[in-house]
Amino acid sequence: MAYEGGVAKGYIIPLGSANIVFAVGTKGLVGCGAFDVSALDRFGYPAARVKPVGGSSIEGLEDLMAGEVKDVNGAAAGLGVEVGMRGDEALALL
């Protein structure tokens, strides 16, 4: 998938009634609520967790990009990612 920062790989992994959804940019990832961004920070990997806007869950990549960043680890914050920005804005920095 193309985005402001370049090209990212988007993934949707179905798990029963839920999906694990994330997009990996050149420097880090933006993911749904299933991701532990603090754990990824221990590896120095920039990551942001997104919550849905206008729905109850992140079901696909469009939801992920339109969602609101809920959590940011230190590595992602160092790249300018902030709580409250949209998923696509965070991905552009990652």
N, C-alpha and C positions, 0 to 999 in steps of 0.2 A: 504494500500500500504506500502511496506517495503522501508525503506530508511536508510541512514547511521546512523542516530540518534535513530533508533528504528522502530516503526510502526506508521504511520500517517493515518488519515482518509481523503480521498479525496472526494470532492464534485463537481458536475457539475449541475448547476440549469439553465435550458433553460428559456430564457425570450425573446420570439419572435425571432428576428434574431441574438441575442447575447446570450452568456452564462455567468453566474457568476461562476467562477472557483476558488477554494481554497483548501488548504490542511492544516489540523490541526495536529500539532505535540504535544509532551508532554508539551511544554512550551508556544507555540504561533502558529501563522499561517502565511502562505504565500498565498497571494491572487492576483487576477487580478486587473486591473485598477479601478474596481467599488468600491474598499474598501477605506475607509478613515482611514488610519493608525493613524493619529493624534487623531481622536475621540477615537480609541481603547486605545491610550496611556493615556487618561484621566482616564481609568479604570485600568491602570497598566498592560495592556495586550500586550505582544510583538507581533508586526506584521510588515510584509514587503509587499510592493506592487511591482508587477513584470510587466514589459513591454515585449511585444513579440519581438522575434528575428527571422527575416526571414519571417515574416507575418504581417498582419494588426491587428490581435487580438489574444487573448488567447482563444482558442476554447476548449481545454481539458487539462488533467493533464500533458501530455507529453510537451505541449507548456509551461505550468506553470513551470515545472522543468527546461526546457531549456532556459526560459526567463531570462532577466536581471533585477536585483533589481533596481527599480527606486526611491523608497522612503522607509525609515526605521523610525520607531518611536523610542523614547528614550529607551523604555523598551527592544526593540529588539537590539538596538545598544549596550546596556549594556551586551548583551549576545554574542556580537561579529559580528552581522550581519552588513554588509556594502553595500552601494550603489555600483553597478557595479558587484557584485558577481552573480552567477547563482542562479536560484530558488532552485535547489536541494542542493546547498551549504548552502543557508540560512536556508532551512528546517532542515538540519542536526544540526544546532545550536538551532533550535526551537523545 
